[in-house]
Amino acid sequence: MEKYITGFSGAKSIYIYDLSGKLFYIDMTAGSSQVMKALDYSEIQSSEWFKKASESGGYEQFVSFNVITGDSEEISCVKLLKSLETQTDIGMMIVNFNKEFFDRIFPDYESENSIYAVCDERDGGQEFVVLEAPQDITQTQVEEIIGEDNSDYYYTEYENSETGWTLIHIIHQDDILGDALVIRTIVTAGIVLTLVLLLGLTSVICSRITRPLSQLRDNIVRVGEGERYLDDSYPKNEVGELGYEFNRMVNEKLALSDRVARSELKTKEAELELLQSNINPHFLYNTLDSLYWMAVLEDADDIADMTKALSDVFKIALSKGEKYISVEEELQFVKSYLLIQNRRFEGKIHVEIDVDEALLNEKVIKLLLQPFVENAVYHGIEPKIGEGTIWIRMYKQGKFMFFEVEDDGVGMNVEKDIMKGYAVRNSVERI
């Protein structure tokens, strides 16, 4: 109890009774005579506040005065104590608070004439407890203001469901109307100033808009009469930008025809370069085919296999200029590529392919998987000591096809390094 009193500035005293009226307390403010009076448990049991506390079922009851000393500058919180095991009454606790504790909950910006009071029903009637009021207003005056229809004051009230109290806030009408007059004056002055500014700005803006519009209209007439070059200046605003754009359009009309002619010439040159780029792979593919048959005739199986794989790679890469090939062709391209690489690494690479046969005829972007397989070879298997395996899986879930390339090599930071290479980045951009 001592720790509670010293640690919580709002509580002034604590009284605890058992059922026989035995008292335990700590009260630094009450005299011995007041404490002796508090010992009269029969008098406490006959009081109105004790009856309310008994009927509350164990909930706290607040009383607007100190029930022990009768001090009106304090309030009491009364609570029946019950056994945690049987829920039967074992006593009563009374905690008393100083009303100054409530000052902290009132707004700091309130008028000096504001009044806060609490209405509490006690002994069948109403009692008004003033929590805060100007020094020249007494308790009786507050009760008269609330009890009578006083047009000089306005008040609002709020009933608290926990305490049963009604909190009343009273304010003089001059405090409200005074603020309203100030606000009205400020608003009126603001409206007048705004109107003056709007009139001035409207005049300036209209002048800036209509003048370049008239100039633009004159230029349109000149172009209609045969003018083909305009160098008029305009103000730097939206209409001026429109005028500059119109002048640029007229001045570039002849230059546009020349640019179109040059563009058509560049298009023809690009078509010729594309045709030449297709001729070179065709020539290389035909040469590789000849080398393959020469290797077969000479019984050079390794060279024949390598040449055939390289020929298949170029054949699928060319694909008659098509952008899309079947999954089966894409898979054949990867197999040919891995065959060539495996010859280079002397059989170090093992390949396991798991493909849903229903996907073999589906179309995909040409050369989609090779960059990822190449990453598995050069960044996974090549740095690894000993042999390694690459798994290629193709399957379908819902309306999507899934392609997975996995290796058991040394590993890499996929999120950081995968997009560094040109080939993978190119595949993503083509998708």
C-alpha positions in Angstrom: 0.0 0.0 0.0 2.9 2.4 0.8 4.5 1.7 -2.6 1.2 2.3 -4.3 0.6 5.6 -2.5 4.1 6.9 -3.1 4.2 5.7 -6.7 0.9 7.0 -7.9 0.4 10.7 -7.2 -3.4 10.6 -7.7 -4.1 8.3 -4.7 -4.1 10.0 -1.2 -5.2 7.1 1.0 -6.3 3.4 1.0 -8.7 1.8 3.5 -9.4 -2.0 3.6 -12.1 -3.6 5.8 -12.8 -7.2 6.4 -16.3 -8.6 7.1 -16.1 -8.0 10.8 -15.1 -4.3 10.3 -11.4 -4.7 11.1 -9.5 -1.9 9.4 -6.2 -1.8 7.6 -5.2 1.6 6.2 -2.6 4.1 5.1 -3.5 7.7 5.2 -1.0 10.6 5.5 -3.7 13.3 5.6 -6.3 12.1 8.2 -6.1 12.7 11.9 -6.7 10.1 14.6 -10.2 11.3 15.3 -11.2 10.8 11.6 -9.6 7.4 11.6 -11.6 6.4 14.7 -14.7 7.5 13.0 -13.8 5.3 10.0 -13.7 2.4 12.4 -17.5 2.5 12.9 -18.3 -0.3 10.4 -22.0 -0.3 11.3 -22.3 3.3 10.3 -20.5 2.5 7.0 -22.9 -0.4 6.3 -25.9 1.9 6.6 -24.6 4.5 4.2 -26.0 5.0 0.8 -22.7 4.6 -1.0 -22.1 1.2 0.8 -25.5 0.0 -0.4 -24.6 0.9 -4.0 -21.2 -0.8 -3.8 -22.9 -4.0 -2.4 -25.4 -4.0 -5.3 -22.7 -3.5 -7.9 -21.6 -7.1 -7.9 -18.0 -6.4 -7.4 -17.6 -3.5 -9.8 -16.0 -0.2 -8.7 -18.2 2.5 -7.5 -17.1 6.2 -7.5 -18.4 8.6 -4.8 -17.9 12.4 -5.3 -16.5 12.9 -1.7 -14.1 11.2 0.7 -16.4 8.6 2.3 -14.0 8.3 5.3 -13.3 12.0 6.2 -16.2 13.7 4.3 -13.6 15.9 2.5 -15.3 17.4 -0.6 -11.9 18.1 -2.2 -11.4 14.3 -2.6 -13.3 11.5 -4.3 -13.5 7.8 -3.3 -13.4 4.6 -5.3 -15.2 1.8 -3.4 -15.0 -1.9 -4.4 -16.1 -5.1 -2.7 -13.4 -7.7 -2.3 -14.3 -11.2 -3.3 -12.5 -14.5 -2.7 -10.8 -15.8 -5.9 -11.8 -19.3 -5.0 -15.5 -19.0 -3.8 -16.4 -15.6 -5.1 -17.9 -14.7 -1.7 -17.5 -11.3 -0.1 -14.4 -11.0 2.1 -14.2 -7.3 2.7 -14.1 -3.8 1.1 -11.4 -1.5 -0.3 -11.7 2.3 -0.5 -9.1 4.3 -2.4 -9.3 8.2 -2.1 -8.1 10.6 -4.8 -7.5 14.4 -4.8 -9.7 16.2 -7.3 -6.6 18.1 -8.5 -5.7 14.8 -10.2 -8.4 15.5 -12.8 -6.8 18.8 -13.9 -4.5 16.9 -16.3 -7.4 15.6 -18.4 -8.9 19.0 -19.2 -7.7 20.7 -22.4 -5.0 23.4 -22.0 -6.6 25.6 -24.6 -9.9 26.1 -22.8 -11.1 29.6 -21.9 -10.3 30.9 -18.5 -14.0 31.1 -17.9 -14.6 27.4 -18.5 -16.3 25.4 -15.7 -16.0 21.6 -15.3 -18.4 19.9 -12.9 -19.6 16.5 -12.1 -23.2 15.6 -11.2 -23.6 12.6 -8.9 -26.8 11.2 -7.4 -26.5 10.7 -3.7 -29.1 10.0 -1.0 -31.9 10.2 -3.5 -30.9 13.7 -4.8 -28.3 15.3 -7.1 -25.0 16.7 -6.0 -22.8 18.9 -8.2 -19.1 18.7 -7.6 -17.0 21.5 -9.2 -13.8 20.1 -10.5 -12.5 23.3 -12.1 -13.9 26.9 -12.2 -12.7 30.5 -12.0 -12.0 31.7 -8.5 -14.9 34.2 -8.5 -17.5 31.5 -9.1 -18.7 29.5 -6.1 -20.2 26.1 -5.9 -23.6 27.6 -5.3 -23.4 29.7 -8.5 -22.4 26.7 -10.5 -25.5 24.8 -9.2 -27.7 27.8 -10.1 -26.2 28.0 -13.6 -27.0 24.3 -14.2 -30.4 24.4 -12.5 -31.8 27.5 -14.2 -32.3 28.4 -17.8 -29.5 30.9 -17.9 -29.1 32.3 -21.4 -25.6 33.7 -20.6 -24.1 30.3 -20.5 -23.9 27.2 -22.6 -23.2 23.8 -21.3 -22.8 20.2 -22.6 -22.9 17.0 -20.6 -21.7 13.5 -20.9 -22.7 10.5 -18.8 -19.9 8.0 -18.0 -21.1 4.4 -18.0 -18.4 3.2 -15.6 -18.9 5.8 -12.8 -22.5 6.8 -13.4 -21.4 10.4 -13.2 -22.4 13.1 -15.6 -19.5 15.4 -16.6 -20.7 18.9 -17.4 -18.7 21.6 -19.3 -20.0 25.2 -18.9 -18.8 28.2 -21.0 -19.9 31.8 -21.2 -21.5 32.9 -24.4 -19.0 35.8 -24.8 -16.2 33.3 -25.1 -17.9 31.5 -28.0 -19.3 34.6 -29.8 -16.0 36.5 -29.4 -14.2 33.8 -31.4 -17.0 33.8 -33.9 -16.7 37.6 -34.5 -13.0 37.3 -35.0 -13.5 34.4 -37.4 -16.2 36.4 -39.3 -13.9 39.4 -39.7 -11.0 37.2 -40.9 -13.2 35.4 -43.4 -14.7 38.7 -44.7 -11.3 40.2 -45.2 -10.0 37.1 -46.9 -12.9 37.0 -49.3 -12.4 40.7 -50.3 -8.7 40.2 -50.8 -9.2 37.0 -52.8 -11.7 38.8 -55.2 -9.2 41.6 -55.8 -6.4 39.2 -56.5 -8.7 37.1 -58.8 -9.7 40.1 -60.9 -6.0 41.2 -61.3 -4.9 37.6 -62.2 -7.8 37.1 -64.6 -6.8 40.3 -66.5 -3.2 39.3 -66.8 -3.9 35.7 -67.8 -6.5 36.6 -70.4 -4.0 39.1 -72.0 -1.3 36.4 -72.1 -3.6 33.9 -73.8 -5.4 36.1 -76.3 -2.3 37.9 -77.7 -0.5 34.7 -78.8 -3.7 33.2 -80.1 -4.2 36.2 -82.4 -0.6 35.9 -83.6 -1.1 32.2 -84.3 -4.3 32.9 -86.2 -2.4 35.4 -88.4 0.3 32.9 -89.1 -2.2 30.3 -90.2 -3.6 32.8 -92.7 -0.1 33.5 -94.0 0.5 29.7 -94.5 -2.8 29.5 -96.4 -1.6 32.3 -98.7 1.6 30.4 -99.6 4.1 31.3 -96.8 6.5 28.3 -96.2 8.9 29.6 -93.5 7.9 31.3 -90.2 10.3 32.7 -87.6 7.9 34.5 -85.2 8.6 34.4 -81.5 5.9 33.6 -78.9 5.7 34.0 -75.1 6.8 31.0 -73.0 3.4 29.5 -72.1 1.1 26.8 -73.3 -0.3 28.9 -76.2 3.3 30.0 -77.1 4.4 26.3 -77.2 1.5 25.7 -79.6 2.7 28.5 -81.8 6.3 27.3 -81.8 5.1 23.8 -82.7 3.1 25.2 -85.6 6.2 27.1 -86.9 8.3 24.0 -86.6 5.8 21.9 -88.5 5.7 24.4 -91.4 9.5 24.9 -91.5 10.2 21.2 -91.6 7.7 20.3 -94.3 10.2 20.3 -97.1 12.9 18.7 -94.9 10.4 15.9 -94.1 10.3 14.7 -97.7 14.0 14.4 -97.8 14.1 12.5 -94.6 11.5 10.1 -95.9 13.6 9.4 -99.0 16.7 8.8 -96.9 14.7 6.5 -94.6 13.4 4.4 -97.6 17.0 4.1 -98.8 18.2 2.9 -95.4 15.4 0.3 -95.4 16.5 -1.1 -98.7 20.1 -1.3 -97.4 18.9 -3.1 -94.3 17.0 -5.6 -96.4 20.1 -6.3 -98.4 22.2 -6.8 -95.2 19.6 -9.2 -93.9 19.7 -11.2 -97.1 23.5 -11.4 -96.9 23.3 -12.5 -93.2 21.0 -15.3 -94.2 23.3 -16.4 -97.1 26.3 -16.8 -94.8 24.6 -19.3 -92.4 23.2 -21.2 -95.4 26.7 -21.5 -96.8 28.1 -22.6 -93.4 25.3 -25.2 -93.0 26.0 -26.7 -96.4 29.7 -26.8 -95.8 29.2 -28.6 -92.4 26.9 -31.1 -94.2 29.7 -31.9 -96.7 32.2 -32.3 -93.9 29.8 -34.7 -92.1 29.6 -37.1 -95.1 33.4 -36.9 -95.6 33.9 -37.9 -92.0 31.4 -40.8 -92.4 33.2 -42.1 -95.5 36.5 -41.9 -93.6 35.0 -43.7 -90.5 35.8 -40.7 -88.3 32.7 -41.2 -86.1 33.7 -38.6 -83.5 34.3 -36.0 -86.2 31.1 -37.0 -87.9 29.1 -36.7 -84.6 30.5 -33.3 -83.9 29.9 -32.1 -87.4 26.4 -33.4 -87.4 25.6 -31.8 -84.1 27.0 -28.5 -85.2 25.1 -28.8 -88.5 21.9 -29.4 -86.5 22.6 -26.3 -84.3 22.9 -24.1 -87.4 19.9 -25.7 -89.1 17.7 -25.1 -86.1 19.1 -21.6 -85.5 18.4 -20.7 -89.1 14.8 -22.3 -89.1 14.0 -20.6 -92.4 13.8 -17.3 -90.7 11.0 -18.4 -88.3 10.8 -16.8 -84.9 9.1 -19.8 -83.3 10.0 -23.5 -83.3 8.5 -26.6 -81.7 9.6 -27.7 -78.2 11.0 -30.9 -79.9 13.2 -28.8 -82.2 14.3 -26.6 -79.3 15.2 -29.7 -77.3 17.1 -31.1 -80.3 19.1 -27.9 -80.4 20.0 -28.2 -76.7 21.0 -31.9 -77.2 23.3 -31.0 -80.1 24.8 -28.1 -78.2 25.5 -30.4 -75.2 27.0 -33.1 -77.5 29.5 -30.6 -78.8 30.3 -29.3 -75.3 30.6 -32.9 -73.9 33.2 -33.7 -76.6 35.2 -30.7 -75.4 35.0 -31.7 -71.7 35.7 -35.4 -72.5 32.4 -36.7 -71.3 32.4 -34.8 -68.0 28.8 -33.7 -68.5 25.9 -36.0 -67.8 22.5 -35.0 -69.0 19.1 -36.1 -67.8 16.0 -34.9 -69.7 12.4 -35.3 -68.5 9.9 -33.9 -71.0 6.1 -34.2 -71.1 5.5 -35.6 -74.6 2.3 -33.6 -74.9 4.5 -30.5 -75.2 6.7 -31.6 -78.0 4.6 -30.0 -80.7 4.0 -26.7 -78.8 5.6 -23.6 -80.2 8.2 -21.6 -78.3 10.6 -18.7 -79.0 13.6 -20.0 -80.9 16.9 -20.6 -78.9 15.1 -20.0 -75.6 16.8 -22.6 -73.4 20.4 -22.6 -74.8 21.6 -19.6 -72.8 20.5 -21.2 -69.5 22.0 -24.5 -70.4 25.2 -22.6 -71.4 25.2 -21.0 -67.9 24.9 -24.5 -66.3 27.9 -25.7 -68.3 30.3 -22.8 -67.9 29.3 -21.5 -64.4 28.3 -24.8 -62.8 30.0 -27.9 -64.3 33.2 -26.5 -65.8 34.6 -25.1 -62.5 33.6 -28.3 -60.7 36.2 -31.0 -60.0 35.0 -34.3 -61.5 31.9 -35.0 -63.4 28.6 -33.2 -63.2 24.9 -33.5 -64.2 22.5 -31.2 -65.9 18.8 -31.8 -65.5 16.3 -30.4 -68.1 12.6 -30.6 -67.3 9.7 -29.5 -69.4 6.1 -29.9 -68.1 2.8 -28.1 -68.1 0.7 -26.8 -65.3 -2.7 -25.2 -66.2 -2.2 -23.0 -69.2 1.6 -22.5 -68.7 4.6 -24.4 -69.9 7.5 -24.7 -67.4 11.2 -25.2 -68.4 13.7 -26.0 -65.7 17.5 -26.2 -66.1 19.4 -27.5 -63.0 22.9 -28.5 -62.3 24.9 -29.9 -59.4 28.0 -27.7 -60.1 29.7 -25.1 -57.9 26.7 -22.8 -57.8 26.2 -19.1 -58.4 24.2 -16.1 -57.1 21.2 -16.4 -59.4 19.5 -13.1 -58.5 22.8 -11.2 -58.8 24.7 -12.9 -61.6 22.1 -14.5 -63.9 21.4 -11.2 -65.8 25.0 -10.3 -66.4 25.4 -12.4 -69.5 24.2 -11.1 -72.8 22.5 -14.4 -73.9 20.2 -14.7 -70.8 19.3 -11.1 -70.9 18.6 -11.4 -74.6 16.2 -14.3 -73.9 14.4 -12.4 -71.2 14.0 -9.4 -73.5 12.7 -11.5 -76.4 10.1 -13.1 -74.1 
